[in-house]
Amino acid sequence: MQCINRLVLTREGTETVKIGTPKEILEGEARVAMTPDSAKMLQKLGYDCAIESGAGAAAGFSDEAYAEAGVEVIAKAADLWKTVDVVAKVRPPTEDEVKLLTADKLLISFFYPAANEALMKQAADLGASVIAMDMVPRISRAQKMDALSSMANIAGYRAVIEAGNNFGRFFTGQVTAAGKVPPAKVLVVGAGVAGLAAIGTSTSLGAITLAFDVRPEVAEQVESMGAEFVYLDFEEEQQDGAATGGYASVSSPEFREAQLKKFRELAPEVDIVITTALIPNREAPELWTEDMVKAMKPGSVIVDLAAEKGGNCKMTVMDEKIVTENGVTIIGYTDFPSRMATQSSTLYATNIRHMMTDLTPEKDGQVNHNMEDDVIRGATITHEKAVTFPPPPPKVQAIAAKPQEKAKELTPEEKRAQEIAAFKAQTKQQVTLLGVMAALILGVGLVAPASFMQHFIVFVLSVFVGFQVIWNVSHSLHTPLMAVTNAISSIIILGALMQIGSSSFLVILLAGLSVFMAGINIFGGFLVTRRMLAMFQKS
């Protein structure tokens, strides 16, 4: 049995561990891995915090704001790397930055280990532990640390904004005195986090939004956001989202041909295409071919969110915007989250803080690197001078649920047999109830006076009819609004009041019980309805 492998980072005995964030050195990167608010939360976990001077300036966080939050501001990056025990970054470290790691340090950042094997091996040789935020497993418990989803959400939103900026026309349709303006038609390829964010933004701007994904189980999510899901006339076994970690997997060649055929049909109709399709540790699949681009109308826009992995459109140029000969604009920017640096930094710093919370179960300012924890193990790529990538599959299921098996469709003969069986069962129940009622009436009739029997027979029949009527109402119709119809019980009260003056004690007793029970039905029904209606009133 494998023992729990833990690493507790300390500098001098139980001295508080310090977390530091250097300034990102990649040109154009404006995000920062620590904000003043996240630093306050880290301090509540028992950590000291430090930041390189100017690290948060591009994201709108000044050195003064960090100082007010209790963060030590360090002038030079080299001094920060030397001083801190945990380094939190956004972008993968450069070769020079990896050289600053030592055996007692922990690095937390995006790393993309499959594409940076040499840097990963270098970090392992130095004895440093590295947690890759892009390797956080997609399980329910890890959603709060899922930095890929946080950044994809922003990228999807920003992609629509960039598309609108280059489209030059309205998204929503309008009817004005000067004429009618048709709405834009937007196609989103891929309904992951980025795709859903793009769909939500597009529909909120009033565009006619179409969406496609190889996982048909996401159609309900797409349609719930006001978009139309694009179905293929092709049957292929549905993918198990749990087995693929919530990502789409590679499709068959036949499915791909059906997919491209559908896209060729849509190309002349759509104004904006936003592609988000990525497969982990692979080049982006080509989904929007050159002939599709040529078939699009002049002024159309393509935003390729997979540009960093080669692009879903092979005409995409990474980090550039080009205009084709037929007037189609193709945007291949890879820095969409960085273009909204304040929001991106806030979300990413929160992801880092949640990761540190899991690494600090005792909240004592000490890192407990528990390699038996699914999330920590899945995100750790180097530990104790060993490369631990790729990780084993998580012990729990991924967020995406398995599609439900389709119910077997019954033949007409089977349906008829079921109906006959149900009719026989219901008839048997009716006969039994009628028999019980007849026996009850006969028994009472032997001892009760004739005047009582007239009322008793009406009572028993009313109970029978009322039971049958209410019992056969579908449960989905038993809403609080139906409680208003309980006012019909007032008829029972009126009848009971007329019988209270009877000379028979038994009749008076039954009439009194009828008034009591009907009163509960009336007042209780109105009370429930009033409370439920209050839940829908605007404050």
N, C-alpha and C positions, 0 to 999 in steps of 0.2 A: 504494500500500500504506500502510495506516495505521501510523504509528510508535508505539512504546511510549510511552504518556503516563504519566509518573511525577511524584509530588510527594514530595519529601523534606522533612520538617518539622524545622527546627532553629531555635534562638533566637539563639545567638551562636556562629557557626562550627559546630563539632561538639559543642556542649554537649548533655548528655543531655536527651532529651525527657522531659517529666513528664506522667503520666496522672493525672487527678483525677476523683473522683466526688462530686457534690453530693448533698444530701439531697433525696429526692423530695418535691415540694410538693403533689402531688395527695392530697386527703383520703382516708385509709384505705389508702394504698399503703405497705406495710411492707417491700417488697423493696429491696435495694441492689445496685448493679452491680459492687461490688468487695468481696471478703472478705479477711481476713488471709492465707488460704492462696493465693488467686489473686494477691494483691499480691506474695507471695514469688516466684511463678513469673514475674510480669511483671518483677521486678527481675533475674531470671536472664537475661531478654532484653535487659537493659541499660537499662531505664527506671527513672526515679524515680516514686514514687507519692505521691499526696496524697488526703485525704478531708475532707469537711466534718464538723465535730464533730457527733456524734449521728446521722450518716447511717445507721449500721448498728444503732442501738439497738433498733429495732422488730423486726429480724431476729435479735437475740441476739448482735450483735457490738459490743463496747464500744470506746470510744476507746483504752483501755489496750491492748486486744488488737491494734488496728491499730498503735499506737506500738511495741509489742514486735516486730511484723513489719517494722518499718522504714518505716512509712508516716507521712508528715507530716500532722498533724491541723491543719486550718485552721478558725478560728472562724466566719468569715462566708462565705456562698455567693458573694457578689460578689468577694471576695478570691481564692477558689478559681478562679472562671472566669477571672479576670485572670492568675493565676499559671501555670496549666497549659496545655499544648499540645494534649492530647487529653482530651476530656470523655466519660466513659462514664456513661450513664444507663439507667434502665429505661423510664420512660414518655416519650412524645413531649414535646419541649420546649414550653413556653408561649411566647407572643409576647414576653414580657419576657425570657425566657431566650435566645431567638434573638437578641435585640438585643445580648447579651453576646458573641456570636461575632465573630471577626475573620478576616481573610484567612489568618492563619497557624495557624488552629485546625482540628481534626478532631473532629466529634461522632459518637459511636456510641451508638445507642439504638433502641428501637422508634420508628417514625415514622408508619407507615400513609400513605404519600405520596399515594395516590389520594384520601384524605379530608382531607389537609392541604396542598393545593396552594399556598395563600397563604404558609404558613410555609416551605414548600420554596423558593418563589421568593424569599422574604425572605432565607433563608440563602444562596442562590446569589448574590444581589445583593451581599451582604457579602463574598463570596469564600471562604466557609468550605466545607470538604468535609464531607459528611454520609454516613455509612453507616447504612442502616436494617437492623436485625437481623431485621425481619420480611420483608425482601426477599432474604435469603440463598437462593440457588437450591437446589432439592432435587435435588442430585446426590450421588453416593456420597462424593466427597472433602469435601463441605461438611457432612456429617452432624454432625461435632463442633462446628460453629458454628450448627446449626439451633436457634435459641432458641425458635421457634414450637413445634417438636416437644417441646422440654424442658418448656415451660410447659403444653402440651396434655397431656402425660403426667401431670403433677401435677393438672391440672384434671379429667381423667377419673377419677383415683383419688379425688380429693376429692368429686366429684359423687356417687359411690356412698356415701361416708361421710355426706354431707349428706342423701342420700335415706334412708339407714338411720336417721338421727337423727330424721327427720320421719315415717317409716313407722310406727314404734311396734310392730312385730312382728318375729319372727325372720326372718332370711333363709333359714337352713337348716331343713329339716324335722326334726322330732323325734318320737319315740315315748316317752312317759312314762307313769308310773302314773296320772297325772291325765287322760291322753288323748293323741290324736295331733295334732301340729301340722304343717300342710302347709307346704312350702317356698314362699318368695316367687317370683313369676315376674317377671323383669326383661327389658325390651326395650331394646336399645341401637340407636339409629338413626344409622348412620354408623360405619364401621369404619376410621377413620383412626387417628392416634396417640392422640387422646383417647378414641375409641371402644374401641380395643383395651385401653387402660389400664382403662377402666370394665368391660369384659368380664372381664379378668383378676381384678379386685377382686371383682366380683359372683360369679363362679364359685368363687373362693377362700372366699367367705363362705357358700357352699352353696346359692345361689339357682339356680333353673332359669333359664338365661340364653338369650335369643333375640337375634339380631343381624341387621340389614339394612344392605345397602350397594348402591348402584347399580352398583358394579364387581364382577361375579361372580367375578373372579379372586382376591378376598380371602376367599372362602368357606373355602378350605383353612386360612388363618391363623385364622379364627374357630373352625372346628371343632377345630383343634389345641389350642385353649385350653379346650376342654370346653363350648363353647356350640353352639347350633343355628343354622345360617344359614337365614334366611327367604328362600325362593325365590319368584319371581313366575311365574305362568302367562302369561308374555309374552316374546316373542323380540324383542330389539333388539340391534343390532350392538354388540359389546363396545367399551368405550372404551379408547383407547391411553393407559395411565397415564404412559408416557414423554412423550407429547405434551402432557399436561396438568400436568406437573410433579409427578405423584403425587397430584393432587387430583381429585375428581370434577368433571365438567362438567355443563352444563345438559342435562336429559333432555327427550325429546319429550313433547308433551301426552298422547299415548296411553300412554306409559310412566308418566307422572305419575298418570293416572287409575287404572291398574292398581295402582300403589303405594298410593294412598289407599284403594282398595277393600280391599287386604290389611290395611292398618292399621285400618280400620273393623271388620274381622273379629277382629283381635287386641285391640282396645281393651277389651272387657268382660272379657277373660281376664287381662290383665297387671296387676300391682300397682304396678310402677315403670317409668317411661319416662325414658330419658336420651337427649336429642337432641344431636347434635354436628355436624350437616350444615352446612357452609359452602362457598361458592364464592368464590374470590379476587375482590376488588374488586366484589362484588355484595351486595345485601341477602340475608339468610338466606332460603332457600326455606321456604314454609309447608308443613309435613309433618304436623302434628298439629292438626287443625281443632277448632273449638268443639264440633261434634257428637261428635267422638271423646272430648273431655274429659267431656262429659255422659254418655257411654256407660260411662265407667270406674266402678269400684266406689268407694264412700265410703272414705276413708282412703288412697286411692292417691296416688302422688307423681309429679310430672313435674319433672325437672331439665333446664333449657334452657341448654345451654352456648353457644348462638348468640344469647343475649339481647342482647349488645352490638351485633349487626348486625340487630336487629329481631326475632329469635327464630324458631325453627322452629315454635313454638306462638304464634299471634298473641294469645293471652290472657296471655302472659308480660308482666310489668312489669319493666323493667330495674332491677337492684339491689334488688329487693324480693321478698318471699315473700307470696303471696296464697292464700286458701282459697276455692274456688268454692262455689256454692250447694249442689252435691251432694257436698261434702266432699273434693274433690280439691285437694291442695296443689301449687302451681306455684311453683318456685324459679327466679328470674331473676338470681341473683348473677353479677357479672362479675369478682369478685376472688378466685376460687378459688385461684390460685397464691399470692396475697398472704396467704391464710389459712394457708398453710404456708410462711411467709416464710423461715425458715432454710434449708429444703431448696431452695426456689425460688431464693433468692439464690446458694446454692452452685452450682447448675446454670447459672444465667444468667451468673454471674461466670466460670465455666469456659468458656462459649461466647464471652464477650468475650476471654478470654485466648487462646483458639485463633485468634480473628480477628486479634488482635495478633501472634500467631506468624506467620501468613501475611503480615501487613504488615511483618514484620521478618525477611526471609529471611537476612540476615547476622548476626542476633542482636547487633546493635551499638547498640541503643537509638535507632535512627533509623527513622522511618516511610517505607517505600517504597510509595507508592500506585500500584501497577502496574495500569493500566486494561486491560491485555491479559489479565489473569488472570480466568478465568470467574467465580470466587466474588467477588472484590473488585469487578469491574465490575458484576456482577448486583446487589450490595447497595448500591452507590454511587448516591445519588440527586441529589447536587450535587457539582460538582468544577470548580475553576478558573472560577468565576463563571458556570457553565452548569448548567442542570437536565439531569441525565442519566437521568431517569426518563421512560418505562419503559425497562428495559434490553433489549438484543437477546437472542434465545434463546441458551442456553448451547451451546457447541460439542459437549458430550458429552450422552449420554442421561441422563434422570432415573432415580431409584432404581427406580421401578416398571418392570417388564419387560413387553414386549408379550405378550399372551396367545398361546399356541401355537395354530397352526391345527389344527382338528379333522381327524383322519385320515378319509379317505374310507371309508365302510362298503361292504364287498364284498357282492355279490349271492351267493346260494347257488351259482349256476353258476360264478362266479369262485373261490369258496372251494374247490369241488370240483376245478376245474382246477389250483389251486395244490397241493392235496393229491396229485393224480395226478402232477404234475411232481416234487414232493418225493419221492414213492415211487419213481419211476423213477430219480431221481438216486441215492437211497440203495441201490437194488438194483444199479445199475451199479457203485457203489463196493464193495458186498459181493462181487460176482462178481470184480472186479479183485483184491481182497485174497485171495479164495480161490484164484484162479489163481496169484498170486505164491506163496502158501503151498504149493500143489501142486508148482510148479516147484522150490521150495526143498527140499521133502521128497524129490522124485525125484532131485535132484542129489546130496543128501547120501546117499541110499540106494544110489547106485551105488558109493560108496567106503567107507561105514561098515558095520560088522558088524551082523548082525540084532538082537543084544541091545541095541545102542545105538539102533537105529531105533525100538524100542518106546517107549523113554523120550523120544526126540526128538519123535515124533509127539504124545505127551501134552503135552510142553512147548509146542509150536507151537500146538496147539489151546487150551491154557490162556491163552497170550498173546492169541490172537484173541478168545476169549470175555471175558477180563478187559478188553481194550481197548474192546470194544463196550459192556460194562456201564458202565464209568466214563465213557466219552466221551458217552454219552447222558443222563447225569445233568445236570439244569439247573445252570447256574453259580451261581444264587442259593442252591443247597443245599450248595455247597462251603464250609461253615462250619468253623471250627476244631474245633467239637464233633465233626464227623465223623472227625477224626483218631483218636479213640478206637477207631473200628472198624478201624483199621489193625492192631489186634492179630491180625486174621485172618492177617496175614503170618506169624505164628508157625507156621501150618500148613506154609507153604513151607519154613521153617527145619527143621522136623521131617523133612519129606520129603528135603530136601537132606542132612541129617545121615545119613540112612539110605543115601544114595548115595555118601557120601564114602569108604566102605569098599570101593568097587568096584575092580576090577582095571584098569579103563580110565582112563588119564590124562585123557582128554577129559571123561569123566563126573565125575571128581574136580574138575577145573577149573571146570566149569559149576556143580557143587554148591557149591563154595566161593564163587563169585560170587553165587549165589542167597542164601546165608547173609548175605553182606556187604550186598547191596542190600535184603533184607528187614529186616535189622537197622536200616539207616538209616531205612526207612519206619516201623518201630515206634517207635524212640527219638525220631526227629524229630517224629513225630505227637504223642506224649505231651508233648514239650517245648513245641511250639507251643500245644497245648491248655492246658497249665499256665500259660503266659505270658498267654494271652488271658483265662483265668478270673481271674487275679490282677488284671486291669484292672477287674473288676467287684466285687472284694471291697471292703467298707467299711474305711476306715482307722481 
